[in-house]
Amino acid sequence: MTLSIIQMPLGPLQTNCYLMACTEMRQAAIIDPAWDARAIVRQVEEQGWTISHILLTHAHFDHVGALADLKARTDAPVYAHADTAPMLERATLAASMWGFTIDQPPPPDHWLEEGQIVAVGELRAAVLYTPGHAPGHVCFYLAEHHVVFDGDVLFQGSIGRTDLPGGDHATLMASIRDKLLPLPDETLVLSGHGQPTTIGDERRTNPF
């Protein structure tokens, strides 16, 4: 099976939206529809893919800014951890407090749990429960391809902030220690902001 990944930094905070596609079955998951559903759909159509899943790592407004529009355009099912529900409901309010306007995101169609396997075409992504940055935060790990989509948990040379509502530094560090650092060094880390890195590089050089 062939994995294709497109990184799209979108919106005022340049949040990374990812297109994760099984090129054999031509199915794609949208991970964190940050902003601009039209651009996301256009990119998918240019590749000749169909959107089969909308996956949320967490529900901060800059990760769900295009969720309502994307859902309306595609009717693809939305997947998130149950603990994201309160934050998702307050996303428009949270955005307004930062001076931004987003449409009210719809509730998820399916709840994600630790260890669950999400099948996108022939791809298999394991759900890793990684709270600390935000309630209900999850990562999506493709062991066969040595890739983890980790939202705002671990960044190149940094970690997710924990000073926002629902954040907790000790919990975040436990998530990194217990769920991400055990992954193989060559695992590609695709974060919600910034450039890709690897588990090995962060293990060796991350000051946190």
PyMOL commands that set and color helices and strands:
alter all, ss='L'
color gray80, all
select helices_A, chain A and resi 37-47+61-64+67-74+82-89+91-97+143-145+169-180+199-205
alter helices_A, ss='H'
color red, helices_A
select strands_A, chain A and resi 3-10+15-22+27-31+50-55+78-81+110-112+117-120+123-129+138-142+147-151+154-155+158-159+188-191+197-198
alter strands_A, ss='S'
color yellow, strands_A
deselect
rebuild
show_as cartoon
